[in-house]
Amino acid sequence: MRLSIMLLGLVSFSAIAACPNLGGVYKICRSSTNQNMMTEVVVDQKIVNKYNQFTFTTKEAEVEEVRIEKYIADGKTKIVSDTDSDTGITIKTETLTTCLDDVLNIKMNATLDAEAFANITIKTHKEGNRLIQVFSGVSMGDQVSDTITCE
């Protein structure tokens, strides 16, 4: 019991202590699978209840779409379930966000009506003024492997 409490404390401490400073505005992004993307990424980072909260705002220039995603690096799995009222289809996502070795780690599992839909890991860090996001996993049965670099 004492060992499990110590391990839990260590996981929580690593979620706080080792988070990289990712905050900034990144106007030019390149994908390892697609040359240039007309995308701007803004990362806002702040401490909320002792944990790093990362807000990623992505602006897609070609379609004028804005997407906002928030992650709290607290080492706890967040579960969101939503049922479409028109189709009755239920989408459930489980997201675990941690920091380790100056890397933000986001692990997402998604199911569609209880069937596996996606299992993706995103590892985000900075190299100088560049934001690097490494995507890996499986989505809709296809292997996902991409690195997005933004400056």
C-alpha contacts under 8 A as a table, 3 or more apart, distances in Angstrom:
res1	aa1	res2	aa2	distance
1	M	4	S	5.22
1	M	5	I	6.40
2	R	5	I	5.18
2	R	6	M	6.27
3	L	6	M	5.05
3	L	7	L	6.14
4	S	7	L	5.01
4	S	8	L	6.06
5	I	8	L	5.09
5	I	9	G	6.14
6	M	9	G	5.06
6	M	10	L	6.18
7	L	10	L	4.96
7	L	11	V	6.25
8	L	11	V	5.15
8	L	12	S	6.23
9	G	12	S	5.09
9	G	13	F	5.98
10	L	13	F	4.99
10	L	14	S	6.06
11	V	14	S	5.16
11	V	15	A	6.22
11	V	75	G	6.66
12	S	15	A	5.07
12	S	16	I	6.56
12	S	74	D	6.23
12	S	75	G	6.16
13	F	16	I	5.19
13	F	17	A	5.89
14	S	17	A	5.18
14	S	18	A	5.68
14	S	19	C	7.97
14	S	98	T	7.60
14	S	99	C	6.35
14	S	100	L	6.28
15	A	18	A	6.50
15	A	19	C	6.77
15	A	51	Y	7.22
15	A	52	N	7.91
15	A	73	A	5.48
15	A	74	D	5.39
15	A	75	G	5.99
15	A	98	T	4.99
15	A	99	C	4.87
15	A	100	L	7.02
16	I	19	C	6.27
16	I	50	K	7.15
16	I	51	Y	5.50
16	I	52	N	6.47
16	I	73	A	7.07
16	I	74	D	7.09
16	I	99	C	7.23
17	A	99	C	7.85
18	A	99	C	5.62
18	A	100	L	5.39
18	A	101	D	5.84
18	A	102	D	5.22
18	A	103	V	7.59
19	C	52	N	7.18
19	C	73	A	7.97
19	C	99	C	4.89
19	C	100	L	6.69
19	C	101	D	7.64
19	C	102	D	5.20
19	C	103	V	6.40
19	C	104	L	6.35
20	P	99	C	7.61
20	P	102	D	4.53
20	P	103	V	5.99
20	P	104	L	6.86
20	P	125	H	6.58
20	P	126	K	7.49
21	N	45	Q	7.50
21	N	126	K	7.73
22	L	43	V	6.48
22	L	44	D	7.77
22	L	45	Q	6.96
22	L	125	H	6.88
22	L	126	K	6.47
22	L	131	L	7.20
23	G	42	V	7.46
23	G	43	V	4.73
23	G	44	D	5.07
23	G	45	Q	5.41
24	G	42	V	5.82
24	G	43	V	5.29
24	G	44	D	6.77
25	V	40	E	7.43
25	V	41	V	6.04
25	V	42	V	4.47
25	V	43	V	6.47
26	Y	29	C	7.36
26	Y	40	E	5.76
26	Y	41	V	5.12
26	Y	42	V	6.13
26	Y	130	R	7.79
26	Y	131	L	7.50
26	Y	150	C	5.53
26	Y	151	E	4.80
27	K	39	T	6.71
27	K	40	E	4.47
27	K	41	V	6.44
27	K	150	C	6.91
27	K	151	E	6.09
28	I	36	N	7.91
28	I	37	M	7.34
28	I	38	M	7.12
28	I	39	T	6.48
28	I	40	E	6.35
28	I	150	C	5.41
28	I	151	E	5.39
29	C	36	N	6.35
29	C	37	M	5.62
29	C	38	M	7.16
29	C	39	T	6.12
29	C	40	E	7.15
29	C	148	I	6.61
29	C	149	T	5.44
29	C	150	C	4.01
29	C	151	E	6.47
30	R	34	N	7.03
30	R	35	Q	5.75
30	R	36	N	4.64
30	R	37	M	5.76
30	R	148	I	5.61
30	R	149	T	5.24
30	R	150	C	6.34
31	S	34	N	4.93
31	S	35	Q	5.75
31	S	36	N	6.46
31	S	37	M	7.15
31	S	146	D	6.76
31	S	147	T	5.73
31	S	148	I	4.48
31	S	149	T	6.44
32	S	35	Q	6.79
32	S	146	D	5.68
32	S	147	T	5.27
32	S	148	I	6.48
33	T	146	D	6.26
33	T	147	T	7.78
34	N	37	M	7.35
38	M	60	E	6.19
38	M	61	A	5.32
38	M	62	E	6.46
39	T	58	T	6.81
39	T	59	K	5.58
39	T	60	E	4.79
39	T	61	A	5.84
40	E	58	T	5.79
40	E	59	K	5.16
40	E	60	E	6.82
40	E	61	A	7.74
41	V	56	F	6.76
41	V	57	T	5.69
41	V	58	T	4.60
41	V	59	K	6.45
41	V	150	C	7.66
42	V	55	T	7.97
42	V	56	F	5.84
42	V	57	T	5.11
42	V	58	T	6.54
43	V	54	F	6.70
43	V	55	T	5.63
43	V	56	F	4.75
43	V	57	T	6.45
44	D	54	F	5.82
44	D	55	T	5.08
44	D	56	F	6.66
45	Q	52	N	6.75
45	Q	53	Q	5.63
45	Q	54	F	4.65
45	Q	55	T	6.40
46	K	52	N	5.71
46	K	53	Q	5.38
46	K	54	F	6.84
47	I	50	K	5.80
47	I	51	Y	5.26
47	I	52	N	4.60
47	I	53	Q	5.87
48	V	51	Y	5.32
48	V	52	N	6.27
48	V	53	Q	6.21
51	Y	72	I	6.54
51	Y	73	A	6.04
51	Y	74	D	5.83
52	N	72	I	5.80
52	N	73	A	5.50
52	N	74	D	7.51
53	Q	70	K	6.99
53	Q	71	Y	5.67
53	Q	72	I	4.34
53	Q	73	A	6.37
54	F	70	K	5.66
54	F	71	Y	5.21
54	F	72	I	6.32
54	F	73	A	7.96
55	T	68	I	6.87
55	T	69	E	5.69
55	T	70	K	4.42
55	T	71	Y	6.51
56	F	67	R	7.95
56	F	68	I	5.67
56	F	69	E	5.20
56	F	70	K	6.38
57	T	66	V	6.86
57	T	67	R	5.69
57	T	68	I	4.51
57	T	69	E	6.60
58	T	66	V	5.61
58	T	67	R	5.17
58	T	68	I	6.45
59	K	64	E	6.78
59	K	65	E	5.79
59	K	66	V	4.52
59	K	67	R	6.59
60	E	63	V	5.85
60	E	64	E	5.39
60	E	65	E	5.12
60	E	66	V	6.33
61	A	64	E	4.90
61	A	65	E	7.08
71	Y	97	T	6.60
72	I	97	T	6.37
72	I	98	T	7.97
73	A	76	K	7.90
73	A	96	L	7.97
73	A	97	T	4.74
73	A	98	T	4.57
73	A	99	C	6.37
73	A	104	L	7.75
74	D	97	T	6.54
74	D	98	T	6.16
75	G	96	L	6.23
75	G	97	T	5.62
75	G	98	T	5.07
76	K	96	L	5.90
76	K	97	T	7.05
77	T	94	E	6.26
77	T	95	T	5.40
77	T	96	L	4.50
77	T	97	T	7.41
78	K	93	T	7.95
78	K	94	E	5.53
78	K	95	T	5.13
78	K	96	L	6.41
79	I	92	K	7.09
79	I	93	T	5.70
79	I	94	E	4.52
79	I	95	T	6.57
80	V	92	K	5.64
80	V	93	T	5.32
80	V	94	E	6.60
81	S	90	T	6.86
81	S	91	I	5.72
81	S	92	K	4.19
81	S	93	T	6.42
82	D	90	T	5.53
82	D	91	I	5.38
82	D	92	K	6.39
83	T	88	G	5.82
83	T	89	I	5.48
83	T	90	T	4.12
83	T	91	I	6.32
84	D	87	T	5.60
84	D	88	G	5.12
84	D	89	I	5.45
84	D	90	T	6.40
85	S	88	G	5.47
85	S	89	I	7.91
89	I	112	L	6.99
89	I	113	D	5.94
90	T	112	L	5.82
90	T	113	D	5.01
90	T	114	A	7.76
91	I	110	A	7.00
91	I	111	T	5.74
91	I	112	L	4.71
91	I	113	D	6.31
91	I	114	A	7.94
92	K	110	A	5.56
92	K	111	T	5.27
92	K	112	L	6.64
92	K	113	D	7.96
92	K	114	A	7.81
93	T	108	M	6.76
93	T	109	N	5.61
93	T	110	A	4.33
93	T	111	T	6.54
94	E	108	M	5.62
94	E	109	N	5.19
94	E	110	A	6.41
95	T	106	I	6.86
95	T	107	K	5.61
95	T	108	M	4.52
95	T	109	N	6.61
96	L	105	N	7.99
96	L	106	I	5.78
96	L	107	K	5.20
96	L	108	M	6.61
97	T	104	L	7.27
97	T	105	N	5.66
97	T	106	I	4.59
97	T	107	K	6.53
98	T	104	L	6.06
98	T	105	N	5.24
98	T	106	I	6.69
99	C	102	D	6.50
99	C	103	V	5.49
99	C	104	L	4.59
99	C	105	N	5.77
100	L	103	V	5.36
100	L	104	L	6.77
100	L	105	N	7.41
102	D	125	H	6.69
103	V	123	K	6.30
103	V	124	T	5.58
103	V	125	H	4.98
104	L	122	I	7.93
104	L	123	K	5.66
104	L	124	T	5.01
104	L	125	H	6.42
105	N	121	T	7.14
105	N	122	I	5.90
105	N	123	K	4.72
105	N	124	T	6.58
106	I	121	T	5.63
106	I	122	I	5.09
106	I	123	K	6.45
107	K	119	N	7.51
107	K	120	I	5.91
107	K	121	T	4.46
107	K	122	I	6.49
108	M	118	A	7.56
108	M	119	N	5.69
108	M	120	I	5.23
108	M	121	T	6.29
109	N	116	A	7.90
109	N	117	F	7.69
109	N	118	A	5.62
109	N	119	N	4.46
109	N	120	I	6.54
110	A	116	A	6.37
110	A	117	F	5.37
110	A	118	A	5.00
110	A	119	N	6.45
111	T	114	A	5.22
111	T	115	E	5.12
111	T	116	A	4.56
111	T	117	F	4.80
111	T	118	A	6.86
112	L	115	E	5.22
112	L	116	A	6.51
112	L	117	F	5.86
116	A	119	N	7.92
117	F	139	S	6.11
117	F	140	M	5.23
117	F	141	G	7.43
118	A	137	G	7.72
118	A	138	V	5.56
118	A	139	S	4.18
118	A	140	M	5.95
118	A	141	G	7.68
119	N	137	G	5.57
119	N	138	V	5.27
119	N	139	S	6.33
120	I	135	F	6.90
120	I	136	S	5.72
120	I	137	G	4.48
120	I	138	V	6.10
120	I	139	S	7.19
120	I	144	V	7.72
121	T	134	V	7.95
121	T	135	F	5.78
121	T	136	S	5.37
121	T	137	G	6.13
122	I	133	Q	6.39
122	I	134	V	5.50
122	I	135	F	4.66
122	I	136	S	6.68
123	K	133	Q	5.61
123	K	134	V	5.14
123	K	135	F	6.74
124	T	131	L	7.20
124	T	132	I	5.58
124	T	133	Q	4.42
124	T	134	V	6.46
125	H	131	L	6.05
125	H	132	I	5.44
125	H	133	Q	6.75
126	K	129	N	6.77
126	K	130	R	5.56
126	K	131	L	4.67
126	K	132	I	5.86
127	E	130	R	5.24
127	E	131	L	6.61
127	E	132	I	7.28
129	N	151	E	6.24
130	R	149	T	6.56
130	R	150	C	5.53
130	R	151	E	4.67
131	L	149	T	5.71
131	L	150	C	5.06
131	L	151	E	6.42
132	I	147	T	6.99
132	I	148	I	5.82
132	I	149	T	4.67
132	I	150	C	6.55
133	Q	147	T	5.62
133	Q	148	I	5.09
133	Q	149	T	6.51
134	V	145	S	7.58
134	V	146	D	5.97
134	V	147	T	4.44
134	V	148	I	6.47
135	F	144	V	6.78
135	F	145	S	5.52
135	F	146	D	5.14
135	F	147	T	6.11
136	S	143	Q	7.60
136	S	144	V	5.06
136	S	145	S	4.60
136	S	146	D	6.74
137	G	143	Q	5.94
137	G	144	V	5.07
137	G	145	S	6.86
138	V	141	G	5.93
138	V	142	D	5.42
138	V	143	Q	4.56
138	V	144	V	5.34
139	S	142	D	5.31
139	S	143	Q	6.51
139	S	144	V	6.56
